[in-house]
């Protein structure tokens, strides 16, 4: 008994020492420990909690009051669920107020300690750890990511991420945008679906490069290809990528890269390449003429091309002033021009003549040319003469004029097109407003043209439109402008024409078109025309307004039975 009493006393003493040890451990723990009553009032806070939040042991605190205002609602809800016994534990991240008023991020783990009987109260136990450094790191990372995302989007670069293990793809917001995909739309990461959008001519090239990229071949870290956008058009992509993860055997398992829309650059590049090819062909097809002179401008050498272009032989030219051989005239005025060699020798600088210059040979043959005269120096930098290089640019300038003509004319009928007509109409409106001139605008729509086009075919329709264009042009005065502005729609600008005269010309056109007999494949077709007319006077109006009036008058002509001309003022 005595022995038993002694053992019990030792056990109680040991237990008491254990409670004291446990209290010391809790108080000195590196993790903040807080015990609250069920109202949230702090009953105990260990040293770590006081140190991390700056509160003294005697301060009257509530755990709920420590939660930052922005986190207060969520914090209160979780504490109240603990108080009501709806849950026994909770983990979360909250900002807690430091004693100095600042807010610090803390990881909070809470649990309820329920009393074993009515005499034992319930408590809430909180374990609190500082995650401020972690949050700062997350914010820094988020800022860094946003900065890089901004830089990438500002540079127009989309990011892709290929997981080779799962053959899945990640695509960034800009990656979607450059392909016409809404930026927030989910994109199927199946690589095969991406490959299905590659231009057929580029597919094998892309497959080869992707395979070598996936193998880590650094010589294949960039490729250009065309990819079909959401609207069906193609975008040129410059894609750069490299492996960023490898397996234990050193094989790439993930590649990361960026895509850039280089459509504009590629278009310019292709245009430049085409222009370069045209220039190469041109330079090979023609030979430059070259004439060398001494410091007095007398011919000392001519190549065969110069002989051909000038019409003078070397024998005839040697020793003569270059101006006698190189007869240059202004294209517009026909006036004789000074030889560029004289200016070159006088100013000791390169002299270019790229303007409208004509070289006329002794037989009267005219050639449009471009020429450059350059000083020639000895090794001692002494002027020894000049060299004149010139090219026959007759064909190229003719082509330029034809292109300019094509830009303003309809290819099928040869009439001015809509753009050219709009400019002329605008000028006519200005003239009517400023100088009190009066003009008339006709809007012509063919009747019964569609049956011809549908039954006889488009070739017949084109041929008929050409005849109609000739008929309309023949019904106008020499200074009037007739244009094709649509499929079977024409417009005529009658310059300096009163309304009565305009109506007479419009009636004449109706009769002339109605009289057309169009023969095709053994059949004869007849068509007609409805014409709307409006007068262009000093009353201010826009080209669109006048065209609308003429169109409305044309519609009225059709409504009244077709085959007639109606003035806008009469509807």
NUVEX-588559 format. One record per residue (C-alpha): residue number from 1; residue in three letters; chain; y negated, x, z negated. Coordinates in Angstrom, 1 decimal. Each point is the difference from the previous one (the first is absolute). Example, Ala and Ser with C-alpha at 12.3 -4.5 7.8 and 13.67 -1.06 7.14 Angstrom:
   seq   type   mol       yy       xx       zz
     1    ala     A      4.5     12.3     -7.8
     2    ser     A     -3.4      1.4      0.7
This chain:
   seq   type   mol       yy       xx       zz
     1    unk     A      0.0      0.0      0.0
     2    unk     A     -2.3      2.8     -1.0
     3    unk     A      1.0      1.8      3.2
     4    unk     A     -0.6     -3.2      2.0
     5    unk     A     -3.4     -0.4     -1.6
     6    unk     A     -0.9      3.5      0.7
     7    unk     A      1.0     -0.3      3.7
     8    unk     A     -2.0     -3.2      0.4
     9    unk     A     -3.1      1.6     -1.4
    10    unk     A      0.5      3.0      2.3
    11    unk     A      0.3     -2.4      3.0
    12    unk     A     -3.1     -1.9     -1.1
    13    unk     A     -1.9      3.3     -0.4
    14    unk     A      1.2      1.2      3.4
    15    unk     A     -1.0     -3.3      1.6
    16    unk     A     -3.4      0.2     -1.6
    17    unk     A     -0.4      3.5      1.3
    18    unk     A      1.2     -1.3      3.5
    19    unk     A     -2.7     -2.7      0.0
    20    unk     A     -2.6      2.5     -0.9
    21    unk     A      1.2      2.3      2.7
    22    unk     A      0.1     -2.8      2.5
    23    unk     A     -3.6     -0.9     -0.9
    24    unk     A     -1.1      3.6      0.5
    25    unk     A      1.8      0.1      3.4
    26    unk     A     -1.7     -3.1      1.1
    27    unk     A     -3.4      1.1     -1.2
    28    unk     A      0.3      3.4      1.7
    29    unk     A      1.7     -1.3      3.2
    30    unk     A     -1.7      1.1      3.3
    31    unk     A      0.1     -3.7      1.1
    32    unk     A     -2.5     -2.4     -1.5
    33    unk     A      1.7     -2.5     -2.3
    34    unk     A     -1.7     -3.2     -1.2
    35    unk     A      1.3     -2.8     -2.2
    36    unk     A     -1.9     -3.3      0.2
    37    unk     A      0.4     -3.3     -1.8
    38    unk     A      0.6     -3.1      2.2
    39    unk     A     -3.8     -0.5      0.4
    40    unk     A     -0.3      3.5      1.6
    41    unk     A     -1.7      1.6     -3.0
    42    unk     A      1.0      3.6     -0.4
    43    unk     A      2.0      0.6     -3.2
    44    unk     A      0.9      3.5      0.9
    45    unk     A     -1.0      2.6      2.5
    46    unk     A      1.5      3.5      0.2
    47    unk     A     -1.9      3.3      0.4
    48    unk     A      0.6      0.2      3.8
    49    unk     A     -1.5     -3.4      0.5
    50    unk     A     -3.1      0.8     -2.0
    51    unk     A     -0.4      3.3      1.8
    52    unk     A      0.4     -1.4      3.6
    53    unk     A     -2.4     -2.9     -0.6
    54    unk     A     -2.4      1.6     -2.6
    55    unk     A      0.4     -2.7     -2.7
    56    unk     A      0.1      0.8     -3.7
    57    unk     A      2.8     -1.2     -2.4
    58    unk     A     -2.4     -2.4     -1.8
    59    unk     A     -1.4     -1.8      3.0
    60    unk     A      0.8     -3.7      0.2
    61    unk     A      1.5     -0.4      3.5
    62    unk     A      1.8     -2.6      2.1
    63    unk     A      2.3      1.1      2.7
    64    unk     A     -1.3     -2.7      2.3
    65    unk     A     -3.6      1.1     -0.5
    66    unk     A      1.0      3.5      1.2
    67    unk     A      1.0     -1.2      3.4
    68    unk     A     -2.6      0.5      2.8
    69    unk     A     -1.8     -3.1      1.1
    70    unk     A      1.5      0.1      3.5
    71    unk     A      3.5      0.2     -1.5
    72    unk     A     -0.7     -2.4     -2.9
    73    unk     A      1.5     -3.2      1.5
    74    unk     A      3.3      1.6      1.0
    75    unk     A      0.2      1.9     -3.4
    76    unk     A     -0.6     -3.1     -2.0
    77    unk     A      2.7     -1.9      1.9
    78    unk     A      2.6      2.6     -0.6
    79    unk     A     -0.9      0.3     -3.8
    80    unk     A      0.0     -3.8     -0.4
    81    unk     A      3.5     -0.2      1.6
    82    unk     A      1.2      2.5     -2.5
    83    unk     A     -1.6     -2.0     -2.9
    84    unk     A      1.6     -3.2      1.2
    85    unk     A      3.4      1.7      0.2
    86    unk     A      0.3     -0.6      3.8
    87    unk     A      0.8      3.7      0.4
    88    unk     A      0.9      2.8     -2.2
    89    unk     A     -1.4      2.9      1.9
    90    unk     A     -2.6      0.8      2.7
    91    unk     A     -1.0      3.1      2.0
    92    unk     A     -3.2      0.4      2.0
    93    unk     A     -3.0      2.1      0.9
    94    unk     A     -3.4     -0.9     -1.5
    95    unk     A     -3.4      1.5     -0.5
    96    unk     A     -0.8      0.3     -3.8
    97    unk     A     -3.5      0.5     -1.4
    98    unk     A     -0.6      3.4     -1.6
    99    unk     A     -2.1      0.1     -3.1
   100    unk     A     -2.8      1.5      2.1
   101    unk     A      0.0     -3.0      2.3
   102    unk     A      1.8      1.6      2.9
   103    unk     A      3.2     -1.5      1.5
   104    unk     A      3.2      2.0      0.2
   105    unk     A      3.2     -0.9      1.9
   106    unk     A      3.0     -0.4     -2.4
   107    unk     A      3.6     -0.9      0.5
   108    unk     A      0.8     -2.7     -2.5
   109    unk     A      3.5     -1.0     -1.3
   110    unk     A      0.1     -2.9     -2.5
   111    unk     A      2.7     -1.6     -1.9
   112    unk     A      0.3     -2.7     -2.7
   113    unk     A      1.5      0.8     -3.4
   114    unk     A      1.1     -3.3     -1.5
   115    unk     A      0.3     -0.4     -3.7
   116    unk     A      3.5     -0.7     -1.4
   117    unk     A     -1.2     -2.8     -2.2
   118    unk     A     -3.0     -2.1     -0.9
   119    unk     A     -1.2      2.7     -2.4
   120    unk     A      0.0      2.6      2.6
   121    unk     A     -2.9     -0.2      2.6
   122    unk     A      0.3      0.6      3.7
   123    unk     A     -1.6      3.0      1.6
   124    unk     A     -0.9      1.3      3.4
   125    unk     A      0.7      3.6      0.7
   126    unk     A     -1.9      1.8      2.8
   127    unk     A      0.9      3.5      1.4
   128    unk     A     -3.0      1.4      1.9
   129    unk     A      0.0      3.0      2.3
   130    unk     A     -3.0      1.4      2.0
   131    unk     A      0.4     -0.3      3.8
   132    unk     A     -3.6      0.9      0.7
   133    unk     A      1.0      3.2      1.9
   134    unk     A      2.6     -1.9      2.0
   135    unk     A     -2.5     -2.7      0.9
   136    unk     A     -2.6      2.6      1.0
   137    unk     A      2.6      1.7      2.2
   138    unk     A      0.9     -3.4      1.6
   139    unk     A     -3.7     -0.7      0.6
   140    unk     A     -0.5      3.4      1.5
   141    unk     A      3.0     -0.5      2.2
   142    unk     A     -1.2     -3.4      1.0
   143    unk     A     -3.4      1.4      0.8
   144    unk     A      1.5      2.9      1.9
   145    unk     A      2.2     -2.5      2.0
   146    unk     A     -2.9     -2.3      0.7
   147    unk     A     -2.1      3.0      1.1
   148    unk     A      2.8      1.2      2.3
   149    unk     A      0.6     -3.5      1.3
   150    unk     A     -3.7     -0.4      0.7
   151    unk     A      0.0      3.3      1.8
   152    unk     A      3.0     -0.9      2.0
   153    unk     A     -1.3     -3.4      0.9
   154    unk     A     -3.4      1.5      0.7
   155    unk     A      1.7      2.4      2.4
   156    unk     A      1.9     -2.9      1.5
   157    unk     A      3.4      1.5     -1.1
   158    unk     A      3.0     -2.2     -1.0
   159    unk     A      2.7      1.4     -2.2
   160    unk     A      3.8     -0.5      0.5
   161    unk     A      2.9      1.0     -2.2
   162    unk     A      3.5      0.2      1.4
   163    unk     A      2.9      0.0     -2.5
   164    unk     A      2.8      1.6      2.1
   165    unk     A      2.6     -1.0     -2.6
   166    unk     A     -0.6     -3.7      0.3
   167    unk     A     -1.6      0.2      3.5
   168    unk     A     -2.9     -2.1     -1.4
   169    unk     A     -3.7      0.4      0.7
   170    unk     A     -3.2     -0.5     -2.0
   171    unk     A     -3.3     -0.7      1.9
   172    unk     A     -3.5      0.2     -1.4
   173    unk     A     -2.8     -2.5      0.5
   174    unk     A     -1.7      2.1      2.8
   175    unk     A      3.3      0.4      1.7
   176    unk     A      0.2     -3.7      0.4
   177    unk     A     -3.6     -0.4      1.1
   178    unk     A      0.2      2.4      2.9
   179    unk     A      2.9     -2.1      1.3
   180    unk     A     -1.7     -3.3     -0.3
   181    unk     A      2.1     -1.0     -3.0
   182    unk     A     -1.9     -1.8     -2.9
   183    unk     A     -0.5      2.7     -2.7
   184    unk     A      1.7     -2.1     -2.7
   185    unk     A      3.0     -1.2      2.1
   186    unk     A      3.4      1.3     -1.0
   187    unk     A      1.5      2.1      2.7
   188    unk     A      3.8      0.4      0.4
   189    unk     A      0.7      3.6     -0.7
   190    unk     A      3.1      0.1      2.3
   191    unk     A     -0.7      3.1      2.2
   192    unk     A      1.8     -1.7      2.9
   193    unk     A     -2.6     -2.7      0.1
   194    unk     A     -2.7      2.6      0.2
   195    unk     A      1.8      1.8      2.8
   196    unk     A      0.2     -3.3      1.9
   197    unk     A     -3.8      0.0      0.2
   198    unk     A     -0.2      3.5      1.6
   199    unk     A     -1.0      0.0      3.7
   200    unk     A      3.3      0.4      2.1
   201    unk     A     -1.4      3.2      1.6
   202    unk     A     -0.6      1.6     -3.3
   203    unk     A      3.1     -1.2     -1.9
   204    unk     A      2.3      3.0      0.7
   205    unk     A     -2.8      2.4     -0.8
   206    unk     A     -0.6     -1.7     -3.3
   207    unk     A      3.8     -0.1     -0.9
   208    unk     A      0.3      3.7      0.7
   209    unk     A     -3.0      0.9     -2.1
   210    unk     A      0.9     -2.3     -2.9
   211    unk     A      3.5      1.5     -0.1
   212    unk     A     -1.4      3.5      0.0
   213    unk     A     -2.6     -1.0     -2.7
   214    unk     A      2.8     -1.4     -2.1
   215    unk     A      1.8      3.3      0.4
   216    unk     A     -3.1      1.8     -1.3
   217    unk     A     -0.8      1.8      3.3
   218    unk     A     -3.7      1.0     -0.5
   219    unk     A     -0.5      0.3      3.8
   220    unk     A      0.3     -3.7      0.2
   221    unk     A     -2.5     -1.2     -2.7
   222    unk     A     -2.3     -1.8      2.5
   223    unk     A      0.5     -2.3      2.9
   224    unk     A     -2.0     -2.4      2.1
   225    unk     A      1.4     -3.3      1.2
   226    unk     A     -0.9     -3.6      0.9
   227    unk     A      0.9     -2.9     -2.3
   228    unk     A     -0.4     -3.7      0.8
   229    unk     A     -2.5     -1.8     -2.3
   230    unk     A      0.3     -3.5     -1.3
   231    unk     A     -2.1     -1.3      2.9
   232    unk     A      2.3      1.6      2.6
   233    unk     A     -2.3      2.9      1.0
   234    unk     A      0.9      3.6     -0.6
   235    unk     A     -1.7      2.4     -2.4
   236    unk     A      0.3      3.8      0.4
   237    unk     A      1.2      1.5     -3.3
   238    unk     A     -0.2      3.6     -1.2
   239    unk     A      2.7      0.3     -2.6
   240    unk     A      0.4      3.0     -2.4
   241    unk     A      2.8      0.3     -2.5
   242    unk     A      2.0      2.4     -2.1
   243    unk     A      2.9     -0.2     -2.4
   244    unk     A     -1.1     -0.3     -3.7
   245    unk     A      3.4     -0.3     -1.7
   246    unk     A      3.3      1.7      0.5
   247    unk     A      3.5     -0.5     -1.4
   248    unk     A      2.1      2.6     -1.8
   249    unk     A      1.2      1.4      3.3
   250    unk     A     -3.6      0.5      1.3
   251    unk     A      0.1     -2.9      2.4
   252    unk     A     -3.2     -2.1      0.2
   253    unk     A      0.5     -3.5     -1.5
   254    unk     A     -3.6     -1.2      0.3
   255    unk     A     -2.8      0.7      2.5
   256    unk     A     -3.7     -0.9     -0.5
   257    unk     A     -2.7     -0.1      2.6
   258    unk     A     -3.2     -1.5      1.4
   259    unk     A     -0.8     -1.9      3.2
   260    unk     A     -3.3      0.1      1.8
   261    unk     A     -1.2     -2.4      2.7
   262    unk     A     -0.9      2.3      2.8
   263    unk     A     -0.3     -2.6      2.7
   264    unk     A     -3.6      0.7      0.8
   265    unk     A      0.5      3.8      0.0
   266    unk     A      3.2     -0.4      2.1
   267    unk     A     -1.8     -2.3      2.5
   268    unk     A     -2.8      2.6      0.4
   269    unk     A      2.6      2.7      0.2
   270    unk     A      1.9     -1.8      2.8
   271    unk     A     -3.2     -0.8      1.8
   272    unk     A     -1.0      3.6     -0.2
   273    unk     A      3.4      1.1      1.2
   274    unk     A     -0.2     -2.4      2.9
   275    unk     A     -3.6      1.2      0.8
   276    unk     A      1.2      3.6     -0.3
   277    unk     A      2.8     -0.8      2.4
   278    unk     A     -2.3     -1.6      2.4
   279    unk     A     -2.4      3.0     -0.1
   280    unk     A      2.9      2.3      0.5
   281    unk     A      1.2     -1.9      3.0
   282    unk     A     -3.6     -0.1      1.3
   283    unk     A     -0.5      3.7     -0.5
   284    unk     A      3.2      0.8      1.8
   285    unk     A     -0.8     -2.4      2.8
   286    unk     A     -3.4      1.5      0.7
   287    unk     A     -1.3      3.6      0.2
   288    unk     A     -3.2      1.2     -1.6
   289    unk     A     -2.5      1.6      2.3
   290    unk     A     -1.4      3.3     -1.2
   291    unk     A     -3.0      2.0      1.3
   292    unk     A     -1.2      3.3     -1.5
   293    unk     A     -3.5      1.3      0.5
   294    unk     A     -2.0      3.2     -0.8
   295    unk     A     -3.1     -0.1     -2.2
   296    unk     A     -2.0     -1.1      3.0
   297    unk     A      2.1     -3.1      0.6
   298    unk     A      1.6      1.3      3.1
   299    unk     A      3.7     -0.9      0.7
   300    unk     A      2.4      2.9     -0.6
   301    unk     A      3.2     -2.0     -0.1
   302    unk     A      1.4     -3.5      0.8
   303    unk     A      3.6     -1.2     -0.5
   304    unk     A      1.8     -2.2      2.6
   305    unk     A     -0.7     -3.2     -2.0
   306    unk     A     -3.7      0.8      0.0
   307    unk     A      0.2      0.5      3.8
   308    unk     A      1.7     -3.4      0.3
   309    unk     A     -2.5     -1.8     -2.2
   310    unk     A     -3.2      1.5      1.3
   311    unk     A      1.1      0.1      3.7
   312    unk     A     -1.0      3.7      0.3
   313    unk     A      2.3      2.9      0.6
   314    unk     A     -0.2      3.1     -2.1
   315    unk     A     -1.1      2.0      3.0
   316    unk     A     -2.9     -2.3      0.5
   317    unk     A     -1.0     -0.2     -3.6
   318    unk     A      0.2      3.6     -1.2
   319    unk     A     -3.4      1.5     -0.7
   320    unk     A     -1.8     -3.3      0.5
   321    unk     A     -1.9     -1.8     -2.8
   322    unk     A      2.3     -2.3     -1.8
   323    unk     A     -2.4     -2.9      0.4
   324    unk     A      0.6      0.2      3.7
   325    unk     A      3.7     -0.5     -0.5
   326    unk     A      0.0     -2.3     -2.9
   327    unk     A     -2.1     -3.0      1.1
   328    unk     A     -0.3     -2.3     -3.0
   329    unk     A     -1.7     -3.4      0.0
   330    unk     A     -0.6     -2.7     -2.5
   331    unk     A      2.4     -2.9      0.5
   332    unk     A     -2.5     -2.8     -0.8
   333    unk     A     -3.1      1.3      1.7
   334    unk     A      1.4      2.4      2.6
   335    unk     A     -2.5      2.7     -0.9
   336    unk     A      1.0      3.6      0.4
   337    unk     A      0.7      1.6     -3.4
   338    unk     A     -0.5      3.6     -1.2
   339    unk     A      3.2      2.1      0.0
   340    unk     A      1.2      0.4     -3.6
   341    unk     A      0.6      3.7      0.7
   342    unk     A     -3.8      0.6      0.1
   343    unk     A     -0.5     -1.6     -3.4
   344    unk     A      3.0      1.9     -1.4
   345    unk     A     -1.4      3.4      1.2
   346    unk     A     -3.5     -0.8     -1.3
   347    unk     A      1.0     -1.2     -3.4
   348    unk     A      3.0      2.1     -0.4
   349    unk     A      2.0     -3.0     -1.3
   350    unk     A      2.8     -2.2      1.2
   351    unk     A     -1.3     -2.9      2.1
   352    unk     A      2.0     -3.2      0.4
   353    unk     A     -0.6     -2.7      2.5
   354    unk     A      2.2     -3.0     -0.9
   355    unk     A     -2.3     -2.7      1.3
   356    unk     A      0.1     -1.9      3.3
   357    unk     A     -0.1      2.9      2.4
   358    unk     A      1.0      0.1      3.7
   359    unk     A      1.1      3.1      1.9
   360    unk     A     -0.7     -0.4      3.7
   361    unk     A      1.7      2.4      2.5
   362    unk     A     -1.4      1.1      3.4
   363    unk     A      2.0     -2.8      1.7
   364    unk     A     -1.5     -2.7     -2.3
   365    unk     A      3.1     -0.5     -2.1
   366    unk     A     -1.1     -1.1     -3.5
   367    unk     A      1.9      0.8     -3.2
   368    unk     A     -0.8     -1.0     -3.5
   369    unk     A      0.2      3.1     -2.1
   370    unk     A     -0.3      1.4     -3.5
   371    unk     A     -1.0      3.7     -0.3
   372    unk     A     -0.7      2.7     -2.6
   373    unk     A     -1.8      3.2      0.6
   374    unk     A      0.6      2.8     -2.5
   375    unk     A     -1.5      3.5     -0.4
   376    unk     A      2.3      2.9      0.8
   377    unk     A     -0.4      3.2     -2.1
   378    unk     A      1.2      3.5      0.2
   379    unk     A      1.8      1.7     -2.9
   380    unk     A     -3.4      1.3     -1.0
   381    unk     A     -1.2     -3.6     -0.3
   382    unk     A     -2.3      0.4      3.0
   383    unk     A     -0.5     -3.0      2.2
   384    unk     A      1.7      0.6      3.3
   385    unk     A     -0.1     -3.4      1.7
   386    unk     A      1.3     -3.5     -0.4
   387    unk     A      3.1     -2.0      0.7
   388    unk     A     -0.2     -3.6      1.2
   389    unk     A      3.1     -2.1     -0.6
   390    unk     A      0.0     -3.6      1.5
   391    unk     A      2.5     -2.8      0.3
   392    unk     A      0.3     -2.9      2.5
   393    unk     A     -0.2     -3.0     -2.3
   394    unk     A     -0.4     -2.6      2.7
   395    unk     A      3.4     -1.6     -0.8
   396    unk     A     -0.5      0.0     -3.8
   397    unk     A     -3.5     -1.5      0.3
   398    unk     A      1.2     -2.5      2.4
   399    unk     A      2.7     -0.9     -2.4
   400    unk     A     -2.5     -0.3     -2.8
   401    unk     A     -2.1     -2.4      2.1
   402    unk     A      3.1     -2.0      0.8
   403    unk     A      0.9     -0.2     -3.7
   404    unk     A     -3.5     -1.1     -0.8
   405    unk     A      0.3     -2.6      2.7
   406    unk     A      3.5     -1.1     -1.3
   407    unk     A     -1.4     -0.4     -3.5
   408    unk     A     -2.5     -2.6      1.3
   409    unk     A      2.1     -1.8      2.7
   410    unk     A      3.0     -2.2      0.2
   411    unk     A      3.0      1.9      1.4
   412    unk     A      1.4     -3.0      1.9
   413    unk     A     -3.1     -1.4      1.7
   414    unk     A     -2.4      2.9     -0.1
   415    unk     A     -2.7     -2.2     -1.5
   416    unk     A     -1.9      1.1     -3.1
   417    unk     A      2.0     -0.8     -3.2
   418    unk     A     -1.1     -1.9     -3.1
   419    unk     A     -1.6      2.9     -1.7
   420    unk     A     -2.2      0.9      3.0
   421    unk     A     -0.9     -3.7      0.4
   422    unk     A     -1.0     -0.3     -3.6
   423    unk     A     -2.4      3.0      0.3
   424    unk     A     -1.5     -1.5      3.1
   425    unk     A     -0.4     -3.4     -1.6
   426    unk     A     -1.7      1.5     -3.0
   427    unk     A     -2.4      1.9      2.3
   428    unk     A     -0.7     -3.2      1.8
   429    unk     A     -0.8     -1.8     -3.2
   430    unk     A     -2.4      2.8     -1.0
   431    unk     A     -1.7     -0.2      3.4
   432    unk     A     -0.3     -3.8     -0.2
   433    unk     A     -1.5      0.3     -3.5
   434    unk     A     -2.4      2.9      0.7
   435    unk     A     -1.0     -0.6      3.5
   436    unk     A      0.4     -3.7      0.4
   437    unk     A      2.7      0.3      2.6
   438    unk     A      2.5     -2.8      0.6
   439    unk     A      3.7      0.5      0.7
   440    unk     A      3.1     -2.1      0.2
   441    unk     A      3.4      0.5     -1.5
   442    unk     A      3.1     -1.5      1.6
   443    unk     A      3.4     -0.3     -1.8
   444    unk     A      2.9     -0.6      2.5
   445    unk     A      3.4     -1.2     -0.9
   446    unk     A      2.6     -0.5      2.7
   447    unk     A      1.8     -3.3      0.4
   448    unk     A      3.7     -0.2      0.9
   449    unk     A      0.4      3.8     -0.3
   450    unk     A      2.8     -0.2     -2.6
   451    unk     A      2.4     -1.8      2.3
   452    unk     A     -0.4      2.7      2.6
   453    unk     A      0.6      2.7     -2.5
   454    unk     A      3.0     -1.8     -1.6
   455    unk     A      1.8     -1.0      3.3
   456    unk     A     -0.9      2.9      2.3
   457    unk     A      0.0      2.7     -2.6
   458    unk     A     -2.5      2.5     -1.5
   459    unk     A     -0.3      2.0      3.2
   460    unk     A     -1.2     -3.1      1.8
   461    unk     A     -2.4     -0.8     -2.8
   462    unk     A     -1.4      3.5      0.2
   463    unk     A     -0.5     -0.3      3.7
   464    unk     A     -1.7     -3.4     -0.4
   465    unk     A     -2.4      1.4     -2.6
   466    unk     A     -1.0      2.8      2.4
   467    unk     A     -0.8     -2.6      2.7
   468    unk     A     -1.9     -2.1     -2.5
   469    unk     A     -2.0      3.0     -1.1
   470    unk     A     -1.0      0.8      3.6
   471    unk     A     -1.0     -3.7      0.5
   472    unk     A     -2.1      0.0     -3.1
   473    unk     A     -1.7      3.3      0.9
   474    unk     A     -0.6     -1.3      3.5
   475    unk     A     -1.7     -3.1     -1.4
   476    unk     A     -2.5      2.1     -1.9
   477    unk     A     -3.2      1.8      1.0
   478    unk     A      0.1      3.7      0.3
   479    unk     A     -1.8      0.6     -3.4
   480    unk     A      2.1     -2.5     -1.9
   481    unk     A      2.9      1.1     -2.3
   482    unk     A      3.4     -1.6      0.1
   483    unk     A      2.6      1.1     -2.5
   484    unk     A      3.6     -0.9     -1.1
   485    unk     A     -0.1     -0.7     -3.7
   486    unk     A      3.5     -1.4     -0.6
   487    unk     A      3.3     -0.9      1.6
   488    unk     A     -1.3     -2.6      2.5
   489    unk     A     -3.6     -0.1     -1.3
   490    unk     A     -3.0      1.5      1.7
   491    unk     A     -3.7      0.1     -0.8
   492    unk     A     -3.1      0.5      2.3
   493    unk     A     -3.4      1.2     -1.0
   494    unk     A     -2.6     -1.3      2.5
   495    unk     A     -3.0      2.3     -0.4
   496    unk     A     -3.5     -1.4      0.4
   497    unk     A      1.4     -3.4      0.9
   498    unk     A     -1.4     -3.4     -1.0
   499    unk     A      2.3     -2.8     -1.1
   500    unk     A     -0.2     -1.8      3.4
   501    unk     A      1.0      3.1      1.8
   502    unk     A      2.8      0.7     -2.4
   503    unk     A      1.4     -3.4      0.4
   504    unk     A      0.0      0.4      3.8
   505    unk     A      1.9      3.3     -0.3
   506    unk     A      2.5     -1.6     -2.5
   507    unk     A      0.7     -2.9      2.4
   508    unk     A      0.5      2.5      2.8
   509    unk     A      2.6      1.8     -2.0
   510    unk     A      1.8     -3.2     -0.9
   511    unk     A      0.3     -0.8      3.7
   512    unk     A      1.0      3.5      1.0
   513    unk     A      2.8      0.2     -2.5
   514    unk     A      1.2     -3.5      0.8
   515    unk     A      0.2      1.1      3.7
   516    unk     A      2.3      2.9     -0.8
   517    unk     A      3.4     -0.2      1.5
   518    unk     A      2.4      2.4     -1.7
   519    unk     A      3.2      0.7      1.8
   520    unk     A      2.9      1.5     -1.9
   521    unk     A      3.7      0.2      0.9
   522    unk     A     -0.3     -2.7      2.6
   523    unk     A     -2.0     -2.4     -2.1
   524    unk     A     -3.7     -0.8      0.0
   525    unk     A     -1.8     -0.6     -3.3
   526    unk     A     -3.4     -1.6     -0.7
   527    unk     A     -2.0      0.4     -3.2
   528    unk     A     -3.4     -1.0     -1.2
   529    unk     A     -2.6      1.1     -2.5
   530    unk     A     -2.1     -1.6     -2.7
   531    unk     A     -3.3      1.7     -0.7
   532    unk     A     -2.3     -0.3     -3.0
   533    unk     A     -3.6      1.1      0.4
   534    unk     A     -2.8      0.8     -2.4
   535    unk     A     -3.5      1.3      0.5
   536    unk     A     -1.1      3.2     -1.7
   537    unk     A     -3.7     -0.4     -0.8
   538    unk     A     -2.4      1.4     -2.5
   539    unk     A      1.5     -2.1     -2.7
   540    unk     A      1.5      2.6     -2.4
   541    unk     A      3.8     -0.2     -0.1
   542    unk     A      3.0      2.3     -0.3
   543    unk     A      2.4      0.9      2.8
   544    unk     A      2.7     -1.8     -1.9
   545    unk     A     -2.3     -3.1     -0.2
   546    unk     A     -0.6     -0.1      3.8
   547    unk     A      3.7      0.6      0.7
   548    unk     A      0.8     -2.9     -2.3
   549    unk     A     -2.4     -2.2      1.9
   550    unk     A      1.6      0.9      3.3
   551    unk     A      3.5     -0.5     -1.4
   552    unk     A     -0.9     -3.4     -1.3
   553    unk     A     -1.4     -1.0      3.4
   554    unk     A      3.2      1.2      1.6
   555    unk     A      2.0     -2.1     -2.4
   556    unk     A     -2.1     -3.0      0.9
   557    unk     A      0.6      0.7      3.7
   558    unk     A      3.8     -0.1     -0.6
   559    unk     A     -0.4     -3.1     -2.1
   560    unk     A     -1.8     -1.7      2.9
   561    unk     A      2.8      0.6      2.5
   562    unk     A     -0.1      3.8      0.7
   563    unk     A     -1.2      1.6      3.3
   564    unk     A     -3.7     -0.3     -0.8
   565    unk     A     -2.9      1.9     -1.6
   566    unk     A     -1.7     -1.4     -3.0
   567    unk     A     -3.2      1.2     -1.7
   568    unk     A     -0.1      0.3     -3.8
   569    unk     A     -3.2     -2.0     -0.1
   570    unk     A      1.8     -3.0      1.6
   571    unk     A      2.7     -0.3     -2.6
